[in-house]
Amino acid sequence: MSPSRVFVLASQSLFAEGVQSLISGQPGIEVVGVAGVGGQAVTAVRAAAPDVVIIEAMEGEQGRLVAEILEAAPRARIVALAPDDNRLHIYYQRMRQGRRVEDLLEAIREPPEGESLSPAALRLLVLFQGHYGQRILEHVRQAAPPPWTVNGWRVPSALPQLLSDALAFLPTHLPAADLVLSLGESSGVAQLLPSIAERCGARAVIAPVDDAAWLPDGLIRLLRTRLMERGVTAAFPKPFCSLTEHSYNTRQQEVSYESAQIRQFARYFGRPSFRISCDQGRIARVEVERDAACGCAQAIAWRLVGLDAQEAVEQVAFFQRRYPCLAAKRIDPSLGQSLLQAAIDLMQDAV
């Protein structure tokens, strides 16, 4: 593999020297040019044809330089930071990520957009506050395929209803992630999502709606817009177990999506799917092809064995409540039924 060719544009010579000292001699990295931010900087970048351009400049000047470099070298990845910011901002044709300055080497080596980590090696960050989220985190950790990395962050329980400064509630560092799964039990967690996605570099977010009080429709619309502005795809499955590899929600409100990261997650967790074998009218064998994220399908599967095939569908509702399913029991106005009943219907359809 050829090394990443790096060009450094800096408003401060000390910064340029520091970056050169940090990355020179590192495996897989080659410095092909250094210049100040004025004069013929863009021309020098175009001539060097780098893979990565590191820009250090104040915010206003930084934006101008990013636009000019993207036009002059559209295939280059830009790693930009301002002197008063402790995050890296990575650009392709639009801003993609925010990371710590300490992650500079990782940002340089990261493959170009479209060539990032295979979804098979999914990096998942799970946000949770209480039992609902912790149970899902534990099941996903246990059942995820070996290439996945599953990290969790317990979000503070005492979040204000309206956050004026989301960054004040975030830890100094969050692990890098391709996908964020938000399992908060308050609307405050959802308000943190744009900042969290930016800080950990996520390209997609799943924020399931198993209780509309935690994630009301108005907040979903706002979040979808704010995440889209950051180049992040979001899915809001209602209930969580309606998620498939192409869409989510129940039939009358089905929403399709395009995201390799969400699709990879939904290949293993989402709308339950079984392979059932019968012998003389009774269920002889049940294989779970796709489990609910909470593990409910796996818990129900073994209970179905030995049942009369005609009675099994009716028994599913009892088994699911007993598990128990933690979807809200209140009637959801948009569905005309409770989210618990919607989840039971999906499980019965699978059987």
PARO-685845 format. One record per residue: y, x, z of N, C-alpha, C, O in turn; residue in three letters. Coordinates in steps of 0.001 Angstrom, whole numbers, padded with zeros to 6 digits, always signed. Atoms other than C-alpha are relative to their C-alpha. Layout:
// PARO-685845
YXZYXZYXZYXZALA...
This chain:
// PARO-685845
-001192+000844+000000+000000+000000+000000+001246+000882+000000+001353+001796+000818MET-001213-000808+000069+003410+001427-000982+000900-000315+001189+000871-001436+001698SER-000857+000224-001172+005974+001865+001835+001133-000971-000300+001520-001139-001457PRO-001176+000854+000139+008813-000596+002431+001226+000885-000190+001511+001751+000637SER-001202-000782+000312+011966+000847+000826+001190-000663+000691+001492-001831+000444ARG-001044+000567-000855+014876+000380+003244+001358+000614-000319+001486+001831-000454VAL-001386-000439+000176+018634+000571+002628+000784-000500+001211+000634-001650+001624PHE-000773+000341-001197+021041+000613+005610+001475-000127-000354+002083+000819-000855VAL-001441+000222+000142+024535-000921+005378+000570-000216+001394+000124-001114+002108LEU-000493+000093-001374+026578-000420+008546+001508+000167+000059+002082+000994-000649ALA-001438-000144-000211+030162-000908+009674+000290+001146+000959+001414+001646+001007SER-000166-001086-000959+029609+001744+012359-000983+001125-000329-002187+000895-000446GLN+000855-001131+000362+028291+005205+011523-001048+000283+001071-002159+000710+000757SER+000968-000234-001073+026628+005485+014942-001210-000925-000129-002343-000542+000160LEU+001108+000933+000200+024584+002395+014170-000913+000500-001113-002136+000493-000975PHE+000791-000499+001126+023488+003829+010825-000863+001185+000423-002032+001283+000051ALA+000758-001163-000469+022465+007074+012502-001144-000428+000921-002244+000122+000862GLU+001029+000470-000925+020567+005191+015196-001173-000644-000723-002330-000414-000372GLY+001068+000648+000764+018631+003087+012694-000822+001042-000743-002052+000982-000755VAL+000726-001059+000707+017774+006150+010619-000923+000757+000948-002066+001064+000609GLN+000808-000724-000980+016555+007925+013738-001223-000815+000420-002303-000268+000644SER+001090+000868-000435+014434+004913+014698-001094-000126-001052-002279-000068-000724LEU+001003+000356+001010+012726+004260+011368-000471+001174-000840-001537+001096-001452ILE+000427-001149+000804+012592+007670+009676-001298+000569+000556-001429+000790+001760SER+001282-000551-000417+009082+009017+009783-000999-001038+000457-002156-000712+000722GLY+000936+001054-000375+007585+005656+010712-000936-000288-001173-000481-000334-002316GLN+000917+000296+001100+004446+004879+008692+000360-001304-000697+000680-002301-000050PRO-000253+001203+000777+005001+002393+005895+001463-000305-000227+001792-001378-000731GLY-001439+000229+000161+008807+002786+005868+000644+001226-000635+000385+002354-000216ILE-000728-001083+000661+011019+004874+003559+001473-000396-000128+001783-001431-000718GLU-001436+000256+000125+014836+005035+003852+000469+000515-001358+000358+001706-001646VAL-000412-000388+001355+016244+005032+000300+001511+000051-000169+001998+000382-001250VAL-001445-000078+000115+019958+004834+001076+000707-000467+001252+000189-001287+002010GLY-000855+000389-001122+022738+004523+003660+001421-000091-000526+001852+000775-001288VAL-001379+000148+000465+026281+003245+003064+000792-000818+001001+000228-001549+001815ALA-000870+000863-000777+029278+001699+004768+000062-001367-000650-000477-001564-001739GLY+000015+001371+000498+029981-001991+004284+001085-000277-001044+001112-001365-001620VAL-001058+000236+000969+033011-001550+002016-000258+000691-001324-001345+001211-001577GLY+000058-000757+001252+033723-000108-001400-001130-000411-000916-001262-001575-001294GLY+001065+000196+000978+030701+000284-003648-001354-000287+000656-002398+000043+000093GLN+001246+000224-000736+028116-000834-001085-001001-000819-000811-002175-000459-000895ALA+000911+000874+000746+026662-003621-003235-000557+000717-001219-001734+000570-001549VAL+000457-000769+001164+026493-001359-006285-001075+000996+000401-002066+001173-000308THR+000983-000977-000479+024637+001269-004251-001333-000669+000319-002395-000110+000045ALA+001233+000726-000311+022128-001317-003045-000725-000379-001282-001941-000216-001384VAL+000616+000395+001273+021525-002593-006572-000699+001184-000654-001804+001044-001178ARG+000574-001191+000640+020892+000948-007837-001259+000480+000725-002187+000980+000090ALA+001142-000490-000774+018457+001769-005016-001208-000931-000078-002337-000506+000169ALA+001077+000997+000112+016405-001434-005550-000921-000001+001228-002130+000182+001087ALA+000832-000038-001216+015207-001599-001908-000809-001284+000183-000521-002315-000425PRO+000754+001190-000407+012634-003982-000471+000697-000710+001158+000639-001933+001283ASP-000659+000518-001196+014654-004409+002733+001391+000610+000109+001562+001816-000075VAL-001360-000481-000255+018401-004156+003397+000360-000361+001440+000322-001530+001823VAL-000443+000227-001377+019555-003726+007011+001525-000017+000003+002162+000945-000427ILE-001458+000144-000018+023119-004980+007516+000478-000116+001439-000010-000948+002204ILE-000663+000108-001306+025216-004362+010618+001464-000258-000274+002151+000590-000843GLU-001400+000355+000231+028573-006159+010518+000347-001194+000869-000541-001902+001344ALA-000431+001166-000748+030642-008745+012346-000382-001252-000774-000614-001200-001982MET+000592+001206+000573+029604-012330+011702+000625-000422-001327-000102-000703-002279GLU-000637+000424+001238+032204-013227+009049-000302+000925-001158-000662+000473-002245GLY+000285-000984+001041+031762-010013+007081-001485+000023-000327-001876+000248-001472GLU+001448+000010+000209+028009-010234+007556-000394-001085-001001-001195-000839-001903GLN+000321+001097+000913+027856-013613+005799+000363+000324-001435-000392+000013-002356GLY-000420-000380+001354+029803-012280+002816-000958+001016-000595-001359+000897-001753ARG+000902-001037+000501+027574-009222+002516-001378-000562-000334-001971-000202-001350LEU+001312+000599+000264+024382-011259+002769+000011-000724-001338-000910-000565-002140VAL-000084+000737+001261+025524-013519-000077+000060+000949-001193-000588+000710-002212ALA-000143-000944+001111+026504-010548-002256-001298+000762-000257-001672+000991-001407GLU+001248-000751+000164+023272-008643-001601-001089-000889-000586-001861-000442-001435ILE+001006+000910+000549+021106-011690-002297+000213-000219-001491-000745-000390-002244LEU-000287+000160+001430+022864-012062-005639-000322+001278-000767-000848+001228-001879GLU+000220-001278+000692+022643-008350-006490-001464+000427+000028-001950+001042-000921ALA+001408-000408-000140+019075-007836-005251-000800-001182+000536-001195-001179+001702ALA+000607+001248-000469+017422-011279-005082-001403+000139+000569-001860-000741+001298PRO+001363-000175-000514+013963-009877-004319-000015+000715+001353-001060+000811+001997ARG-000058-000740-001265+015152-007927-001281+000016-000953+001194+000523-002071+001109ALA-000101+000707-001271+014711-009127+002279+001130+000645+000786+001272+001867+000783ARG-001153-000513-000736+017791-008778+004468-000218-000200+001498-000528-001302+001952ILE+000079+000042-001456+017661-007943+008177+001409+000274+000511+001907+001394+000401VAL-001411-000130-000361+021123-008568+009609+000212-000244+001487-000494-001036+002112ALA-000389+000247-001381+022718-008357+013034+001468+000343+000183+002034+001164-000539LEU-001389-000273-000346+026174-008393+014551+000031+000804+001294-000893+000696+002100ALA-000065-000835-001206+027314-005944+017270-000074-000792+001301-000510-000261+002322PRO-000009+000792-001231+027671-008798+019776-001196-000941+000113-001204-001840+000954ASP+001168+000884+000010+024300-010419+019037-001245+000823+000286-001374+001948-000196ASP+001233-000721-000313+020909-009431+020417-001186-000545-000790-002330-000461-000343ASN+001081+000520+000824+018926-011062+017610+000127+000519-001420+001218+000831-001897ARG+000024-000304+001422+017893-010156+014111+000000-001311-000762-000629-002282-000341LEU+000040+001160+000875+018561-012657+011350-000563+000457-001331-000004+001337-001987HIS+000689-000431+001211+016194-012376+008414+000269-001004-001111+000075-002206-000930ILE-000376+000850+001115+017283-013739+005044-000858+000305-001227-001235+001448-001489TYR+000533-000153+001352+015592-014377+001709+001088-000634-000877+002153-000042-001051TYR-001078+000720+000660+017514-016896-000368+000743-000899+000987+001755-001506+000638GLN-000694+000708-001076+018454-018585+002912-000482+000584+001318-001494+001283+001351ARG+000413-000558-001283+018272-017721+006598-001354-000559+000400-001606-001756+000261MET+001329+000431-000380+014724-017844+007875-000261+000121+001497-000847-000788+002086ARG+000499-000246-001341+014380-016383+011343+001052+000651+000889+002013+001244+000397GLN-000767-000766-000959+016011-015081+014498-000943+000699+000947-001838+000065+001506GLY+000891-000764-000879+014356-012332+016518+000810+000984+000822+002008+001157+000597ARG-000665-001004-000815+015180-009709+019097+000256+001258-000807-000481+001564-001745ARG-000284-001273+000652+016767-006448+018003-001174+000957+000166-001431+001784-000708VAL+001130-000894-000249+013742-004709+019552-001128-000177-001017-002016+000671-001106GLU+001060+000269+000970+011580-006250+016797+000346+000538-001390-000216+000078-002384ASP-000485-000481+001289+013326-004266+014038-001127+000522-000888-001193+000170-002066LEU+001066-000580+000825+010253-002339+012865-000913-001085-000553-001327-001017-001710LEU+000847+001100+000471+008177-005522+012655+000694-000767-001117+000056-001175-002087GLU-000739+000732+001021+010929-007218+010657+000015+000740-001330-000053+000118-002389ALA-000007-000793+001233+011039-004351+008144-001353-000081-000694-001426-000223-001914ILE+001348-000040+000584+007277-004303+007644-000503-001374-000420-001461-001469-001187ARG+000483+001347+000298+006925-008097+007417-000060-000225-001501+000883+000130-002209GLU+000102+000251+001436+005669-009158+003970+001076-000962-000462+001590-001736+000346PRO-000994+000929+000532+008100-011024+001685-000457-001437+000155-001637-001706+000379PRO+000316+001417-000117+008288-014813+001833-001052-000363-001027-000989+000065-002179GLU+001077+000368+000902+005182-016347+000338-001153+000969+000068-002227+000690-000464GLY+001071-000975-000136+003161-013238+001204-000220+000340+001469-000748+001403+001794GLU+000108-000276-001427+003239-013527+004983-001445-000147+000443-002354-000323-000367SER+001348+000094-000545+000264-013691+007278-000730-001202-000579-000158-002286-000691LEU+000821+001105+000480-002527-015813+005859-000045-001077+001069-000143-000767+002257SER+000118+001057-001002-002618-019237+007516-001270+000108+000825-001341-000421+001934PRO+001236-000180-000760-006152-018250+008550+000249+000809+001262-000519+000722+002220ALA-000350-000810-001171-004478-015839+010990+001217-000604+000691+002141+000113+001076ALA-001142+000744-000514-002123-018494+012350+000411+000465+001396-000427+000634+002281LEU-000563-000307-001315+000172-017518+015242+000663-001270+000515+001634-001752-000067ARG-000431+001293-000514+000742-020615+017356+000668+000170+001361+000127+000830+002248LEU-000682+000036-001294+003272-021084+020169+000030-001446+000467+000579-002312-000215LEU+000089+001354-000542+002624-024149+022341+000979-000144+001159+000926+000620+002123VAL-000945+000301-001069+005441-025575+024472-000553-001164+000814-000978-002171+000246LEU+000528+001076-000833+004362-027687+027435+000761-000038+001314+001416+000932+001695PHE-000643+000158-001300+005672-029016+030737-000967-000437+001084-000891+000037+002218GLN+000892+000553-001006+002892-030919+032478-001426-000137-000487-001856+000571-001398GLY+001437+000149+000272-000713-032138+032343-000275-000346-001457-001215+000180-002052HIS+000202+000404+001400-000376-033772+028905-000064+001214-000917-001018+001375-001679TYR-000054-001164+000879+000622-030548+027183-000988+001083+000379-001562+001739-000489GLY+000910-001059-000444-001477-028217+029304-001432-000288-000444-002158+000631-000824GLN+001355+000346+000431-004673-030112+028475-000195+000313-001486-001238+000835-001880ARG+000099-000290+001431-003975-029826+024746-000008+001503-000240-000802+001998-001040ILE-000034-001456+000147-003066-026133+025051-001363+000605+000319-001856+001452-000426LEU+001293-000566-000403-006324-025388+026865-001082-000299-001032-001913+000559-001329GLU+001025+000339+000996-008422-027249+024287+000209+000776-001298-000748+001281-001885HIS-000276-000734+001242-006680-025645+021301-000377+001465+000163-000961+002057-000744VAL+000383-001395-000256-007117-022197+022856-001519+000184-000084-002009+001162-000649ARG+001456-000106-000048-010811-022851+023384-000628-000227-001374-001610+000429-001721GLN+000641+000413+001249-011523-024412+019980+000596+000633-001251+000039+000471-002337ALA-000641-000596+001182-009167-022466+017665-000902+001052-000627-001634+001734+000090ALA+000802-001041+000660-010837-020224+015051+000447+001390+000447+001607+001573+000816PRO-000284-001345-000535-011005-016510+016005+001260+000675-000543+001923+001374+000224PRO-001191-000722+000464-008177-015277+013715+001306-000490+000618+002320+000204+000537PRO-001240+000551-000540-005636-017504+015492+000424+000721+001274-000404+001225+002034TRP-000575-000433-001271-003318-016315+018248+000711-001198+000607+001622-001751-000009THR-000581+001183-000643-002426-019102+020690+000702+000421+001282+000054+000835+002243VAL-000800-000298-001186+000401-018488+023171+000629-001285+000516+000864-002221-000248ASN-000637+001163-000589+001937-020976+025567+001229+000384+000797+001298+001476+001362GLY-001171-000194-000859+005308-021297+027267+000252-001301+000745+000468-002348+000134TRP-000299+001170-000821+005830-023690+030171+001512-000167+000069+002208+000654+000665ARG-001440+000266+000039+009273-025164+029603+000439-000525+001366-000287-001312+001974VAL-000459+000508-001298+011338-025784+032765-000038-001526+000041+000332-002188-000928PRO+000121+001459-000107+010737-029310+034020+001349-000670+000221+001546-001820-000172SER-001298+000590-000334+014312-029856+035203+001030+000303-001088+001999+001023-000847ALA-000969-000170+001082+016101-029930+031843+000975-001169+000007+000563-002308+000230LEU-000942+001121+000098+019313-031960+031511-000319-000868-001211-000931-000401-002172PRO+000296+000921+001098+019109-034997+029251+000713+000420-001282+000201+000210-002381GLN-000753-000484+001155+021751-033501+026961+000302+001480+000210+000968+001851+001176LEU-000183-001450-000129+021745-029728+026391+001224+000444-000791+001299+000233-002001LEU-001180-000514+000694+025107-028153+025594-000227+001417-000506+000376+001823-001499SER+000293-001380+000402+023719-024596+025360-001498+000241+000134-001980+000607+001206ASP+001461-000131-000042+020027-024432+024446-000435+001410+000371-001432+001589+001071ALA+000402-001389-000236+019930-020627+024587-000055+000346+001483-000800+001240+001885LEU-000026-000285-001435+020684-020695+028316-001328-000331+000674-001601+000156+001771ALA+001269+000414-000602+017261-022261+028951-001196+000749-000582-002331+000515-000167PHE+001102-000720+000632+015204-019894+026781-000245+001337+000683+000692+001946+001198LEU+000282-001339-000530+013435-016755+028006+000574+001060-000919+000872+000780-002080PRO-000551-001086+000810+014717-013395+026784-000853+000263-001228-000334+000600-002292THR+000892-000282+001124+011670-013004+024581-001056-001079-000121-001634-001515+000875HIS+001109+000890+000312+009258-015400+022916-000900+000711-001002-000396+001429-001866LEU+000885-000670+000956+006168-014195+021045+000232-000503-001418+000552-001674-001620PRO-000132+000398+001399+006371-014218+017251-001021-001086-000312-002160-001027+000153ALA+000887+001119+000317+004872-017413+015835+000261-000495-001412+001385-000427-001910ALA-000132+000663+001297+004212-019070+012486+000268-001486+000185+000952-002112-000625ASP-000067+001440-000252+004000-022553+013997+000271-000243+001476-000343+000380+002342LEU-000283+000422-001376+005485-024134+017131-000556-001406+000191-000300-002296-000619VAL+000519+001316-000371+003653-027051+018762+000719-000433+001268+000547+000176+002323LEU-000829+000442-001121+006002-028972+021049-000667-001164+000725-000827-002247+000163SER+000699+001007-000801+004251-030910+023821+000777-000312+001269+000189-000560+002322LEU-000849+000272-001149+007190-031482+026134-000097-001442+000449-000490-002320-000318GLY+000043+001338-000579+007410-034498+028407+001395-000461+000389+001574-001221+001341GLU-001378+000449-000155+011176-034930+028192+000728+000273-001306+000315+001136-002081SER-000743-000178+001249+013724-035207+025389+000691+001359-000054+001030+001836-001137SER-000643-001310-000021+015269-031909+026512-000795+001056-000735-000213+001943-001358GLY+000835-000987+000687+012308-029944+025149+000233-000064-001500+000350+000968-002159VAL-000230+000155+001437+012839-031365+021678+001334+000604-000415+001448+001156-001510ALA-001310-000558+000331+016489-030300+021789-000022+001525-000062+000847+002134-000687GLN+000128-001460+000035+015355-026698+022332-000645+000502-001289-000550+001687-001608LEU+000852-000434+001109+013202-026654+019191+000698+000839-001069+000139+001861-001470LEU-000628-000851+001021+015719-025335+016612+000219+001429+000480-000021+002377-000267PRO-000228-001346-000538+016620-022397+018874-001308+000742+000213-001380+001948-000023SER+001302-000640-000209+012976-021717+019739-000592+000445-001327-001086+001566-001441ILE+000543-000352+001314+011885-021789+016094+000717+001215-000569+000091+002095-001160ALA-000775-001135+000500+014693-019397+015207-000370+001282+000738-000530+002335+000121GLU+000250-001205-000797+013939-017002+018059-001393+000575-000250-001552+001796-000275ARG+001363-000527+000178+010177-016744+017448-000376+000153-001469-001470+000625-001778CYS+000261-000193+001423+010435-016792+013641-000925-001026-000614-001502-000769-001670GLY+000931+001010+000514+008417-019983+013137+000511-000620-001292+001713-000816-001468ALA-000330+000662+001257+008340-021568+009695-000319-001485+000036+000028-002217-000891ARG+000355+001413-000100+007014-024914+010885-000093-000414+001460-000349+000405+002342ALA+000048+000576-001345+007089-027200+013923-000788-001304-000059-000597-002115-000965VAL+000639+001301-000208+004782-029997+015037+000483-000529+001341+000284+000106+002377ILE-000465+000639-001234+006363-032329+017586-000600-001402+000048+000032-002355-000408ALA+000666+001304+000002+003891-035176+018175+000709-001012+000888+001370-000658+001865PRO-000592+001088-000776+005037-038534+019475-001137-000802+000626-001647-001747+000025VAL+000992+000768-000747+002521-039721+022049+000666-000855+001064+000011-001641+001749ASP-000809+000849-000871+005316-041261+024115+001415+000026-000565+002071+001068-000551ASP-001308+000057+000658+008511-042428+022398+001143+000311+000956+002239+000649+000508ALA-001049-000345-000963+010474-041878+025624+000283+001496-000023+001402+001917+000271ALA-000179-001449+000069+009937-038124+025186+000655+000425-001308+001339+001447-001360TRP-000524-000368+001316+010910-038106+021513+000350-001271-000774-000427-001715-001619LEU-000402+001239+000678+012837-041208+020347+000348+000235-001469+000587+001368-001885PRO-000212-000093+001450+013423-041958+016653+001315+000688-000360+001359+001484-001297ASP-001293-000611+000309+017104-040960+016722-000032+001507+000150+000554+002225-000661GLY+000117-001443-000214+016279-037525+018112-000872+000633-001084-000617+001765-001497LEU+000835-000508+001093+013557-037094+015474+000840+000226-001249+000719+001264-001900ILE-000848-000139+001199+016090-037689+012689+000931+001201+000121+001109+001956-000834ARG-000895-001136-000222+018510-035182+014214-000759+001320-000098-000293+002264-000736LEU+000802-001228+000016+015790-032574+014728-000442+000359-001406-000382+001523-001801LEU+000460-000260+001358+014443-032951+011205+001104+000674-000824+000850+001618-001572ARG-001130-000566+000744+017900-032214+009792+000310+001417+000461+000485+002313-000365THR-000356-001327-000523+018634-029262+012081-001058+001044-000334-000725+002194-000621ARG+001064-000945+000345+015253-027660+011438-000011+000277-001498-000234+001413-001917LEU-000029-000180+001448+015509-028230+007687+001112+000964-000396+000940+001768-001313MET-001110-000913+000278+018871-026429+007699-000386+001452+000256+000203+002364-000324GLU+000473-001353-000317+017039-023410+009127-001226+000389-000820-001829+001437-000586ARG+001156-000301+000833+014291-023563+006516-001322-000231+000697-002335+000349+000308GLY+001211+000262-000783+011751-024903+009031-000508-001408-000315+000243-002378-000212VAL+000622+001298+000257+009357-027718+008079-000465-000610+001312-001043+000077+002154THR+000373+000662-001253+008773-030282+010815-000861-001224-000270-000651-001943-001247ALA+000836+001196+000053+006104-032930+011368+000043-000675+001362-000017-000010+002396ALA-000098+000772-001237+006349-035716+013962-001087-001083+000011-000773-002270-000079PHE+001086+000984+000068+002905-037385+014014+000027-000986+001168+000161-000596+002328PRO-000098+001070-000998+002900-040720+015848-001159-000969-000214-001092-001815-001106LYS+000268-000957-001076+000414-040626+017509-000463+001345-000553-000624+001500-001764PRO+000372-001354+000413-000635-036957+017429-001262-000020-000860-001364+000720-001838PHE+001284+000010+000705-004145-037840+016234+000069-000704-001350-000972-001010-001932CYS-000148+000509+001374-002719-039318+012997+000218+001134-000995+000282+000892-002201SER-000302-001145+000868-002084-035805+011622-001198+000358-000877-002316+000503-000383LEU+001017-000495+000930-004055-034811+008504+000564+001214-000731+001671+001663-000432THR-000445-001190+000728-003800-031880+006097+001091-000300-001015+001616+000622-001639GLU-001024+000351+000984-001332-033798+003917+001058-000960+000539+002145-001052-000031HIS-000928+001023-000468+000362-036492+006001-000227-000278+001485-001104+000306+002120SER+000161+000433-001389+000791-038114+009407+000566-001401+000156+001200-001932-000755TYR-000356+001375-000367+001479-041478+011087-001046-000981-000523-001877-000646-001367ASN+000935+001039+000423-000432-044720+010670+000389-000510-001379+001467-000197-001883THR-000114+000337+001417-000810-046355+007266+001375-000518-000416+001938-000067-001413ARG-001242+000641+000427+002341-048460+007190+001210+000929+000084+002246+000642-000517GLN-001133-000917-000151+004572-045510+008156-000383+001429-000382+000209+002381+000127GLN+000516-001328+000342+002710-042593+006562+001083+000888-000609+001857+000449-001460GLU-000960-000990+000486+004795-039461+005915-000786+001213-000498-001644+001731+000216VAL+000665-001198+000522+003634-036597+003679+000848+001226+000317+002039+001101+000604SER-000718-001241-000284+004596-032954+004228-000558+001113-000864-001641+000987-001435TYR+000434-001197+000722+004360-029539+002550+000212+001204+000906+001333+001696+001037GLU-000088-001170-000876+003606-026697+004947-001382+000599+000158-002304-000067+000630SER+001295-000672-000147+000781-024167+004858-000379+000138+001467-001557+000061+001816ALA+000282-000205-001423+001121-023619+008616-000493-001300+000658-001475-001295+001400GLN+000423+001281-000572+000897-027304+009565-001352-000410-000581-002211-000931+000130ILE+001271+000353+000646-001902-027829+007051-001162+000766+000625-002244+000213+000821ARG+001070-000795-000606-003906-024992+008593-000356-000526+001390-001530-000588+001756GLN+000265+000586-001315-003507-026482+012066-000776-001303-000150-001748-001542+000566PHE+000616+001318+000183-004459-029949+010790-001411+000079-000557-002149-000906-000510ALA+001374-000176+000470-007627-028552+009244-000976-000069+001180-002134-000450+001016ARG+000862-000056-001184-008986-028195+012787+000352-001042+001052-000521-001485+001798TYR-000451+000907-001051-006903-030543+014959+000886-001084-000601+001808-000791-001363PHE-000810+001095+000515-005490-033974+014188-000796-001287-000027-001391-001685+000974GLY+000717+001273+000121-007010-037185+012878-001505+000254+000068-002039+001004-000750ARG+001425-000291-000192-010635-037255+014103-000841-000317-001231-000586-001280-001955PRO+000935+000192+001108-013412-036931+011554-001395+000388+000487-001584+001445+001088SER+001377-000228-000443-017158-037191+012214-000961+000013-001186-000683-000572-002234PHE+001152+000147+000886-020395-036657+010321-001126-000571+000868-001612+000090+001786ARG+000942+000729-000855-022867-039186+011740-001302-000278-000754-001286-000752-001890ILE+001323+000282+000563-026612-039444+011072-000685-001059+000856-000630-001009+002085SER+000680+001078-000712-028624-042543+011977-001503+000025-000282-001954+000503-001323CYS+001451+000104+000146-032319-043141+012490-000424-001356+000556-000303-001623+001752ASP+000455+001335-000375-033699-046685+012522+001089-000791+000726+000845-001439+001744GLN-001097+000807-000516-030320-048208+013211+000706+000564+001209+001642-000048+001723GLY-000666-000627-001142-029382-045858+016026+000578+001357-000398+000066+002038-001287ARG-000646-001280+000303-027087-042853+016002-000858+001132+000547-001148+001198+001741ILE+000881-001103-000395-029228-039725+016032+000753+001310+000168+000358+002165+000961ALA-000721-001279-000041-026677-036983+015498+001466-000222-000363+001780-001007-001259ARG-001439+000086+000281-022883-036597+015553+000584+001405-000049+000454+002173+000903VAL-000724-001266+000126-020937-033598+014269+001491-000303-000113+001889-001197-000860GLU-001452+000169+000079-017184-033340+014806+000531+000924-001089+000471+002146-000957VAL-000566-000794+001094-015570-032206+011553+001444+000398+000301+001882+001494-000049GLU-001355-000329-000467-012043-032379+012970+000227-000742+001310+000029-001954+001399ARG-000213+000585-001324-011186-032957+016612+001463-000384+000171+002340+000156-000505ASP-001371+000220-000448-008099-034488+018129+000435+001234+000782-000399+001937+001351ALA-000484-001207-000679-005882-031786+019618-000340-000010+001485-000450+001049+002103ALA+000318+000099-001427-006706-033073+023103-001488+000154+000288-001880+000262+001450CYS+001440-000144-000199-010474-032761+022544-000741-001311+000145-001925-001318+000480GLY+000605+001308-000223-011138-036498+022665-001200-000254-000914-002198-000821-000468CYS+001103+000253+000937-013365-036601+019557-001281+000688+000468-002368+000114+000399ALA+001169-000735-000485-015671-033947+020985-000581-000687+001237-001799-000741+001407GLN+000461+000674-001213-015846-035828+024287-000725-001301-000317-001651-001692+000394ALA+000627+001265+000389-016776-039060+022515-001302+000228-000756-002237-000563-000637ILE+001126-000223+000915-019269-037527+020063-001353-000078+000702-002248-000787+000242ALA+001321-000029-000638-022097-036864+022498-000363-001339+000630-001542-001652+000799TRP+000270+001315-000587-021708-040313+024066-000500-001003-001041-001118-002010-000693ARG+000433+000910+001057-022373-041949+020697-001489+000125-000303-002111-000820-000790LEU+001409-000242+000327-025834-040428+020354-000895-000977+000769-000796-001106+001989VAL+000920+000960-000600-028526-043050+020976+000486-001431-000045-000293-002352+000200GLY-000536+001356+000050-026218-046049+020570-000430-000707-001278-000694-000071-002298LEU+000200+000807+001194-026913-048884+018173+001198+000213-000922+002343+000130-000477ASP-001076-000324+000936-024890-048078+015053+001026-001121-000105+002209-000850-000310ALA-000918+001130+000111-023374-051578+014972+000909-000115+001226+002022-000633+001131GLN-000776+000121-001237-022162-051333+018578+000895+001206+000268+001794+001143+001106GLU-000696-001256-000299-020816-047781+018437+001512-000127-000128+002253+000396+000704ALA-001446+000113+000226-017394-048718+017039+000674-000682+001186+001744-000259+001623VAL-000583+000700-001144-016765-051159+019890+000020+000883+001243+000948+000798+002047GLU+000087-000864-001174-017837-048573+022471+001057+001106-000005+001431+001624+001047GLN-000980-001086+000119-015324-046026+021155+001231-000269+000859+001722+000637+001532VAL-001201+000327-000774-012388-047852+022776-000215+000287+001484+000662+000838+002149ALA+000319-000257-001409-014088-047683+026180-000054+001496+000276+000518+001969+001257PHE+000134-001447-000196-014962-043993+025790+001360+000694-000057+001629+001620+000709PHE-001293-000671+000170-011456-043090+024643+000906-000238+001203+001598+000677+001650GLN-000805+000274-001196-009747-044809+027560-000526+000788+001195+000245+001239+002042ARG+000611-000691-001134-012189-043170+029946+000253+001500-000061+000215+002168+000972ARG-000094-001470+000150-011584-039654+028544+000976+000635+000986+000529+001571+001649TYR-000695+001123+000629-008645-040511+029098+000950+000471-001102+001425+001607-001091PRO-001074-000251+000967-006357-040683+026086+001332-000153+000735+001518-001106+001491CYS-001275+000010-000727-002830-039916+027329+001157-000572-000821+002313-000465-000411LEU-001058+000652+000773-000911-041743+024584+000554-001179+000801-000153-001789+001604ALA-000682+001029-000789+001595-044257+025942-000656-001371-000163-001122-001727-001245ALA+000613+001332+000015+000300-047720+026860+001015-001094-000316+000634-002233-000584LYS-001033+000992+000300+003644-049466+026273-000025-000369-001485-000412+000447-002322ARG-000092+000423+001400+004119-051471+023068+001122+000778-000674+002247+000814-000176ILE-001012-000716+000776+005947-049363+020498+000573-000971-001031-000174-001478-001867ASP-000585+000998+000903+008420-051606+018600-000248+000290-001481-000435-000637-002269PRO+000171-000329+001420+007998-049720+015319-001435-000215-000476-001672-000358-001675SER+001409+000181+000364+004194-050141+015409-000511-001403+000308-001467-001875-000307LEU+000486+001307-000413+003844-053514+017092-001233+000091+000877-001896-000919+001113GLY+001124-000237-000896+001167-052004+019349+000292+001262+000795+001242+001985+000495GLN-000201-001221-000779+000857-049260+021922-000508+001205-000782-001350+001069-001670SER+000496-001223+000630+000367-045658+020846-001445+000260+000410-002211+000846-000354LEU+001395-000114-000417-002848-045718+022874-000896-000804-000934-001938-000312-001369LEU+000814+000824+000892-004160-048582+020735-000030+000578-001408-001057+000518-002084GLN-000019-000636+001325-003047-046806+017555-000984+001159-000044-001677+001354-001043ALA+000936-001125-000064-005028-043749+018660-001446-000495+000016-002315+000103-000617ALA+001351+000572-000035-008080-045902+019431-000404-000491-001384-001541-000288-001809ILE+000292+000485+001356-007850-047522+015987-000401+001148-000917-001332+001017-001711ASP+000310-001163+000835-007859-044086+014344-001387+000548+000325-002126+000951-000573LEU+001322-000489-000394-010916-043036+016344-001090-000955-000483-002142-000512-000945MET+000987+000973+000466-012748-046261+015499-000177+000081-001516-001292-000048-002021GLN+000098-000165+001456-011931-045801+011810-000874+001197-000355-001612+001169-001340ASP+000778-001213+000276-013492-042337+011993-001490-000233+000210-002323+000362-000473ALA+001411+000294-000284-016723-043740+013442-000547-001017-001001-001717-001391-000924VAL
